[in-house]
Amino acid sequence: MAHDLPFADYSYPADGASPILALIGEAPGADEIKLGRPFVGRAGQLLDRALAATGIDRERCLIANVFRYRPPDNKIGHFFASRRRAASDGGALAEDWGRLGAEFCRAAYSSEIEALRETLRRWAPKVIVALGRTPLWAVTGLNGITALRGQILSNRLSDAPVIATFHPSFVMRQNSIGPDTEATFRADLNRAKNLAYQAASGASSSSAGIGAPG
Protein backbone atom coordinates (compact mmCIF):
# COMPACT_ATOMS: atom_id res chain seq x y z
CA MET A 1 0.00 0.00 0.00
CA ALA A 2 1.04 3.60 -0.58
CA HIS A 3 1.38 4.40 3.13
CA ASP A 4 4.02 1.67 3.52
CA LEU A 5 6.42 3.57 1.24
CA PRO A 6 8.67 6.50 2.24
CA PHE A 7 6.94 9.86 1.74
CA ALA A 8 8.05 13.38 0.73
CA ASP A 9 5.43 16.11 0.42
CA TYR A 10 5.13 18.96 -2.07
CA SER A 11 7.20 22.11 -1.63
CA TYR A 12 5.12 25.27 -1.47
CA PRO A 13 6.09 28.92 -2.17
CA ALA A 14 8.06 30.31 0.76
CA ASP A 15 5.80 33.33 1.24
CA GLY A 16 2.52 31.47 0.74
CA ALA A 17 1.68 33.50 -2.37
CA SER A 18 0.14 32.01 -5.49
CA PRO A 19 3.00 30.41 -7.43
CA ILE A 20 3.86 31.68 -10.88
CA LEU A 21 4.96 28.17 -11.91
CA ALA A 22 4.29 24.64 -10.74
CA LEU A 23 7.14 22.21 -11.48
CA ILE A 24 5.90 18.62 -11.47
CA GLY A 25 8.21 15.60 -11.41
CA GLU A 26 7.65 11.86 -11.03
CA ALA A 27 8.40 10.59 -7.51
CA PRO A 28 10.94 11.28 -4.74
CA GLY A 29 14.30 9.55 -4.47
CA ALA A 30 16.50 8.86 -1.45
CA ASP A 31 17.66 12.48 -1.02
CA GLU A 32 14.09 13.76 -1.24
CA ILE A 33 12.94 11.30 1.41
CA LYS A 34 15.82 12.30 3.67
CA LEU A 35 14.98 16.01 3.48
CA GLY A 36 11.24 15.66 2.95
CA ARG A 37 11.14 17.88 -0.17
CA PRO A 38 11.15 17.25 -3.94
CA PHE A 39 14.18 17.83 -6.19
CA VAL A 40 16.99 18.16 -3.66
CA GLY A 41 19.38 15.52 -5.06
CA ARG A 42 21.62 15.70 -8.13
CA ALA A 43 18.67 16.14 -10.49
CA GLY A 44 17.41 18.91 -8.22
CA GLN A 45 20.78 20.65 -8.41
CA LEU A 46 20.60 20.61 -12.20
CA LEU A 47 17.05 21.98 -11.99
CA ASP A 48 18.25 24.74 -9.64
CA ARG A 49 20.97 25.77 -12.09
CA ALA A 50 18.47 25.86 -14.95
CA LEU A 51 16.00 27.90 -12.91
CA ALA A 52 18.72 30.38 -11.96
CA ALA A 53 19.89 30.64 -15.57
CA THR A 54 16.36 31.44 -16.75
CA GLY A 55 15.57 33.90 -13.97
CA ILE A 56 13.03 31.76 -12.10
CA ASP A 57 12.97 31.93 -8.31
CA ARG A 58 12.52 28.39 -6.99
CA GLU A 59 11.22 29.76 -3.69
CA ARG A 60 8.22 31.26 -5.49
CA CYS A 61 7.28 28.02 -7.28
CA LEU A 62 5.13 25.08 -6.29
CA ILE A 63 7.32 21.99 -6.66
CA ALA A 64 5.70 18.58 -6.60
CA ASN A 65 5.83 15.00 -7.79
CA VAL A 66 2.96 13.03 -9.28
CA PHE A 67 3.57 10.44 -6.57
CA ARG A 68 4.77 11.59 -3.15
CA TYR A 69 5.93 8.07 -2.28
CA ARG A 70 9.32 6.66 -3.20
CA PRO A 71 8.85 3.48 -5.25
CA PRO A 72 11.01 0.43 -4.54
CA ASP A 73 14.37 0.71 -6.32
CA ASN A 74 13.24 4.13 -7.65
CA LYS A 75 11.18 2.35 -10.33
CA ILE A 76 8.25 4.54 -11.34
CA GLY A 77 6.66 1.48 -12.94
CA HIS A 78 5.76 0.31 -9.43
CA PHE A 79 2.73 2.60 -9.64
CA PHE A 80 1.50 1.18 -12.96
CA ALA A 81 0.46 -2.16 -14.42
CA SER A 82 -1.00 -3.68 -17.55
CA ARG A 83 -4.39 -5.36 -17.34
CA ARG A 84 -2.72 -8.76 -17.57
CA ARG A 85 -0.30 -8.01 -14.76
CA ALA A 86 -3.05 -6.54 -12.56
CA ALA A 87 -5.21 -9.62 -13.12
CA SER A 88 -2.25 -11.82 -12.21
CA ASP A 89 -1.43 -10.07 -8.94
CA GLY A 90 -5.00 -9.18 -8.00
CA GLY A 91 -4.50 -5.43 -8.12
CA ALA A 92 -7.16 -2.99 -9.32
CA LEU A 93 -6.46 -0.37 -11.97
CA ALA A 94 -7.63 3.25 -12.18
CA GLU A 95 -8.44 3.08 -15.88
CA ASP A 96 -10.36 6.37 -15.87
CA TRP A 97 -7.00 8.18 -15.87
CA GLY A 98 -6.02 6.56 -19.16
CA ARG A 99 -2.87 4.77 -20.24
CA LEU A 100 0.73 5.71 -19.68
CA GLY A 101 2.25 3.80 -22.54
CA ALA A 102 0.67 0.34 -22.33
CA GLU A 103 -0.16 0.51 -18.61
CA PHE A 104 -2.65 2.09 -16.23
CA CYS A 105 -2.14 3.64 -12.82
CA ARG A 106 -2.77 1.19 -10.03
CA ALA A 107 -5.93 2.11 -8.11
CA ALA A 108 -4.02 2.07 -4.82
CA TYR A 109 -2.04 5.11 -6.00
CA SER A 110 -4.64 7.04 -8.00
CA SER A 111 -5.39 9.18 -4.94
CA GLU A 112 -2.00 10.78 -5.54
CA ILE A 113 -3.22 12.22 -8.84
CA GLU A 114 -6.36 13.45 -7.13
CA ALA A 115 -4.23 15.10 -4.41
CA LEU A 116 -2.15 16.80 -7.09
CA ARG A 117 -5.32 18.03 -8.80
CA GLU A 118 -6.65 19.49 -5.57
CA THR A 119 -3.31 21.18 -4.86
CA LEU A 120 -3.05 22.72 -8.33
CA ARG A 121 -6.59 24.05 -8.12
CA ARG A 122 -6.05 25.47 -4.65
CA TRP A 123 -2.70 27.15 -5.38
CA ALA A 124 -3.56 28.14 -8.98
CA PRO A 125 -0.11 28.48 -10.58
CA LYS A 126 -0.05 30.50 -13.80
CA VAL A 127 1.72 27.73 -15.75
CA ILE A 128 2.55 24.10 -15.03
CA VAL A 129 5.84 22.56 -16.17
CA ALA A 130 5.60 18.79 -16.60
CA LEU A 131 9.08 17.38 -16.04
CA GLY A 132 9.08 14.11 -17.97
CA ARG A 133 6.67 11.56 -19.40
CA THR A 134 4.88 10.63 -16.16
CA PRO A 135 3.87 14.18 -15.18
CA LEU A 136 3.00 14.89 -18.82
CA TRP A 137 0.55 11.97 -18.68
CA ALA A 138 -0.78 12.86 -15.21
CA VAL A 139 -1.46 16.51 -16.01
CA THR A 140 -2.58 16.26 -19.65
CA GLY A 141 -3.50 12.61 -20.26
CA LEU A 142 -1.06 12.57 -23.17
CA ASN A 143 1.91 10.36 -24.05
CA GLY A 144 5.02 11.27 -26.02
CA ILE A 145 7.35 13.66 -24.20
CA THR A 146 9.82 13.90 -27.10
CA ALA A 147 7.15 14.99 -29.58
CA LEU A 148 5.27 17.27 -27.15
CA ARG A 149 8.02 18.98 -25.19
CA GLY A 150 8.13 22.76 -25.53
CA GLN A 151 4.50 22.96 -26.67
CA ILE A 152 1.64 24.68 -24.83
CA LEU A 153 -0.78 21.92 -23.82
CA SER A 154 -4.20 21.71 -22.23
CA ASN A 155 -4.47 20.60 -18.62
CA ARG A 156 -6.92 18.06 -17.21
CA LEU A 157 -6.19 18.83 -13.54
CA SER A 158 -6.61 22.62 -13.44
CA ASP A 159 -7.03 25.66 -15.68
CA ALA A 160 -3.33 26.46 -16.12
CA PRO A 161 -1.59 25.76 -19.44
CA VAL A 162 1.14 23.13 -19.46
CA ILE A 163 4.64 23.19 -20.89
CA ALA A 164 6.23 19.75 -21.05
CA THR A 165 9.97 19.20 -20.95
CA PHE A 166 12.51 16.55 -20.04
CA HIS A 167 13.03 15.30 -16.50
CA PRO A 168 16.21 16.74 -14.97
CA SER A 169 17.63 13.25 -14.42
CA PHE A 170 17.32 12.57 -18.16
CA VAL A 171 19.04 15.88 -18.90
CA MET A 172 21.80 14.93 -16.48
CA ARG A 173 22.39 11.62 -18.26
CA GLN A 174 22.41 13.30 -21.67
CA ASN A 175 25.01 15.83 -20.52
CA SER A 176 27.65 13.12 -20.85
CA ILE A 177 26.98 13.26 -24.59
CA GLY A 178 26.78 17.02 -25.02
CA PRO A 179 25.07 20.23 -23.87
CA ASP A 180 22.20 20.25 -26.36
CA THR A 181 19.60 18.60 -24.11
CA GLU A 182 20.27 20.97 -21.21
CA ALA A 183 20.03 23.93 -23.59
CA THR A 184 16.65 22.63 -24.77
CA PHE A 185 15.57 22.09 -21.17
CA ARG A 186 16.43 25.68 -20.29
CA ALA A 187 14.65 26.97 -23.38
CA ASP A 188 11.49 25.12 -22.32
CA LEU A 189 11.70 26.60 -18.82
CA ASN A 190 12.20 30.03 -20.32
CA ARG A 191 9.13 29.58 -22.49
CA ALA A 192 7.12 28.60 -19.43
CA LYS A 193 8.42 31.66 -17.61
CA ASN A 194 7.44 33.96 -20.46
CA LEU A 195 3.99 32.40 -20.72
CA ALA A 196 3.50 32.83 -16.98
CA TYR A 197 4.69 36.44 -17.18
CA GLN A 198 2.08 37.11 -19.86
CA ALA A 199 -0.63 35.41 -17.78
CA ALA A 200 0.32 37.55 -14.80
CA SER A 201 0.02 40.71 -16.95
CA GLY A 202 0.18 43.78 -14.81
CA ALA A 203 1.88 42.12 -11.84
CA SER A 204 5.30 43.46 -11.01
CA SER A 205 8.29 41.15 -11.36
CA SER A 206 8.92 41.31 -7.62
CA SER A 207 5.38 40.37 -6.60
CA ALA A 208 5.19 37.68 -9.26
CA GLY A 209 8.52 36.17 -8.22
CA ILE A 210 9.75 36.07 -11.78
CA GLY A 211 11.90 38.14 -14.05
CA ALA A 212 10.85 39.92 -17.17
CA PRO A 213 10.54 37.81 -20.30
CA GLY A 214 13.89 36.74 -21.68
C-alpha positions as CSV (number, residue, x, y, z in Angstrom):
1,M,0.0,0.0,0.0
2,A,1.0,3.6,-0.6
3,H,1.4,4.4,3.1
4,D,4.0,1.7,3.5
5,L,6.4,3.6,1.2
6,P,8.7,6.5,2.2
7,F,6.9,9.9,1.7
8,A,8.0,13.4,0.7
9,D,5.4,16.1,0.4
10,Y,5.1,19.0,-2.1
11,S,7.2,22.1,-1.6
12,Y,5.1,25.3,-1.5
13,P,6.1,28.9,-2.2
14,A,8.1,30.3,0.8
15,D,5.8,33.3,1.2
16,G,2.5,31.5,0.7
17,A,1.7,33.5,-2.4
18,S,0.1,32.0,-5.5
19,P,3.0,30.4,-7.4
20,I,3.9,31.7,-10.9
21,L,5.0,28.2,-11.9
22,A,4.3,24.6,-10.7
23,L,7.1,22.2,-11.5
24,I,5.9,18.6,-11.5
25,G,8.2,15.6,-11.4
26,E,7.6,11.9,-11.0
27,A,8.4,10.6,-7.5
28,P,10.9,11.3,-4.7
29,G,14.3,9.5,-4.5
30,A,16.5,8.9,-1.5
31,D,17.7,12.5,-1.0
32,E,14.1,13.8,-1.2
33,I,12.9,11.3,1.4
34,K,15.8,12.3,3.7
35,L,15.0,16.0,3.5
36,G,11.2,15.7,2.9
37,R,11.1,17.9,-0.2
38,P,11.2,17.3,-3.9
39,F,14.2,17.8,-6.2
40,V,17.0,18.2,-3.7
41,G,19.4,15.5,-5.1
42,R,21.6,15.7,-8.1
43,A,18.7,16.1,-10.5
44,G,17.4,18.9,-8.2
45,Q,20.8,20.6,-8.4
46,L,20.6,20.6,-12.2
47,L,17.1,22.0,-12.0
48,D,18.2,24.7,-9.6
49,R,21.0,25.8,-12.1
50,A,18.5,25.9,-14.9
51,L,16.0,27.9,-12.9
52,A,18.7,30.4,-12.0
53,A,19.9,30.6,-15.6
54,T,16.4,31.4,-16.8
55,G,15.6,33.9,-14.0
56,I,13.0,31.8,-12.1
57,D,13.0,31.9,-8.3
58,R,12.5,28.4,-7.0
59,E,11.2,29.8,-3.7
60,R,8.2,31.3,-5.5
61,C,7.3,28.0,-7.3
62,L,5.1,25.1,-6.3
63,I,7.3,22.0,-6.7
64,A,5.7,18.6,-6.6
65,N,5.8,15.0,-7.8
66,V,3.0,13.0,-9.3
67,F,3.6,10.4,-6.6
68,R,4.8,11.6,-3.2
69,Y,5.9,8.1,-2.3
70,R,9.3,6.7,-3.2
71,P,8.8,3.5,-5.3
72,P,11.0,0.4,-4.5
73,D,14.4,0.7,-6.3
74,N,13.2,4.1,-7.6
75,K,11.2,2.4,-10.3
76,I,8.2,4.5,-11.3
77,G,6.7,1.5,-12.9
78,H,5.8,0.3,-9.4
79,F,2.7,2.6,-9.6
80,F,1.5,1.2,-13.0
81,A,0.5,-2.2,-14.4
82,S,-1.0,-3.7,-17.5
83,R,-4.4,-5.4,-17.3
84,R,-2.7,-8.8,-17.6
85,R,-0.3,-8.0,-14.8
86,A,-3.0,-6.5,-12.6
87,A,-5.2,-9.6,-13.1
88,S,-2.2,-11.8,-12.2
89,D,-1.4,-10.1,-8.9
90,G,-5.0,-9.2,-8.0
91,G,-4.5,-5.4,-8.1
92,A,-7.2,-3.0,-9.3
93,L,-6.5,-0.4,-12.0
94,A,-7.6,3.3,-12.2
95,E,-8.4,3.1,-15.9
96,D,-10.4,6.4,-15.9
97,W,-7.0,8.2,-15.9
98,G,-6.0,6.6,-19.2
99,R,-2.9,4.8,-20.2
100,L,0.7,5.7,-19.7
101,G,2.3,3.8,-22.5
102,A,0.7,0.3,-22.3
103,E,-0.2,0.5,-18.6
104,F,-2.7,2.1,-16.2
105,C,-2.1,3.6,-12.8
106,R,-2.8,1.2,-10.0
107,A,-5.9,2.1,-8.1
108,A,-4.0,2.1,-4.8
109,Y,-2.0,5.1,-6.0
110,S,-4.6,7.0,-8.0
111,S,-5.4,9.2,-4.9
112,E,-2.0,10.8,-5.5
113,I,-3.2,12.2,-8.8
114,E,-6.4,13.5,-7.1
115,A,-4.2,15.1,-4.4
116,L,-2.1,16.8,-7.1
117,R,-5.3,18.0,-8.8
118,E,-6.6,19.5,-5.6
119,T,-3.3,21.2,-4.9
120,L,-3.0,22.7,-8.3
121,R,-6.6,24.0,-8.1
122,R,-6.0,25.5,-4.6
123,W,-2.7,27.1,-5.4
124,A,-3.6,28.1,-9.0
125,P,-0.1,28.5,-10.6
126,K,0.0,30.5,-13.8
127,V,1.7,27.7,-15.8
128,I,2.6,24.1,-15.0
129,V,5.8,22.6,-16.2
130,A,5.6,18.8,-16.6
131,L,9.1,17.4,-16.0
132,G,9.1,14.1,-18.0
133,R,6.7,11.6,-19.4
134,T,4.9,10.6,-16.2
135,P,3.9,14.2,-15.2
136,L,3.0,14.9,-18.8
137,W,0.5,12.0,-18.7
138,A,-0.8,12.9,-15.2
139,V,-1.5,16.5,-16.0
140,T,-2.6,16.3,-19.6
141,G,-3.5,12.6,-20.3
142,L,-1.1,12.6,-23.2
143,N,1.9,10.4,-24.1
144,G,5.0,11.3,-26.0
145,I,7.4,13.7,-24.2
146,T,9.8,13.9,-27.1
147,A,7.2,15.0,-29.6
148,L,5.3,17.3,-27.2
149,R,8.0,19.0,-25.2
150,G,8.1,22.8,-25.5
151,Q,4.5,23.0,-26.7
152,I,1.6,24.7,-24.8
153,L,-0.8,21.9,-23.8
154,S,-4.2,21.7,-22.2
155,N,-4.5,20.6,-18.6
156,R,-6.9,18.1,-17.2
157,L,-6.2,18.8,-13.5
158,S,-6.6,22.6,-13.4
159,D,-7.0,25.7,-15.7
160,A,-3.3,26.5,-16.1
161,P,-1.6,25.8,-19.4
162,V,1.1,23.1,-19.5
163,I,4.6,23.2,-20.9
164,A,6.2,19.7,-21.0
165,T,10.0,19.2,-20.9
166,F,12.5,16.6,-20.0
167,H,13.0,15.3,-16.5
168,P,16.2,16.7,-15.0
169,S,17.6,13.3,-14.4
170,F,17.3,12.6,-18.2
171,V,19.0,15.9,-18.9
172,M,21.8,14.9,-16.5
173,R,22.4,11.6,-18.3
174,Q,22.4,13.3,-21.7
175,N,25.0,15.8,-20.5
176,S,27.6,13.1,-20.8
177,I,27.0,13.3,-24.6
178,G,26.8,17.0,-25.0
179,P,25.1,20.2,-23.9
180,D,22.2,20.2,-26.4
181,T,19.6,18.6,-24.1
182,E,20.3,21.0,-21.2
183,A,20.0,23.9,-23.6
184,T,16.6,22.6,-24.8
185,F,15.6,22.1,-21.2
186,R,16.4,25.7,-20.3
187,A,14.7,27.0,-23.4
188,D,11.5,25.1,-22.3
189,L,11.7,26.6,-18.8
190,N,12.2,30.0,-20.3
191,R,9.1,29.6,-22.5
192,A,7.1,28.6,-19.4
193,K,8.4,31.7,-17.6
194,N,7.4,34.0,-20.5
195,L,4.0,32.4,-20.7
196,A,3.5,32.8,-17.0
197,Y,4.7,36.4,-17.2
198,Q,2.1,37.1,-19.9
199,A,-0.6,35.4,-17.8
200,A,0.3,37.6,-14.8
201,S,0.0,40.7,-16.9
202,G,0.2,43.8,-14.8
203,A,1.9,42.1,-11.8
204,S,5.3,43.5,-11.0
205,S,8.3,41.1,-11.4
206,S,8.9,41.3,-7.6
207,S,5.4,40.4,-6.6
208,A,5.2,37.7,-9.3
209,G,8.5,36.2,-8.2
210,I,9.8,36.1,-11.8
211,G,11.9,38.1,-14.0
212,A,10.8,39.9,-17.2
213,P,10.5,37.8,-20.3
214,G,13.9,36.7,-21.7
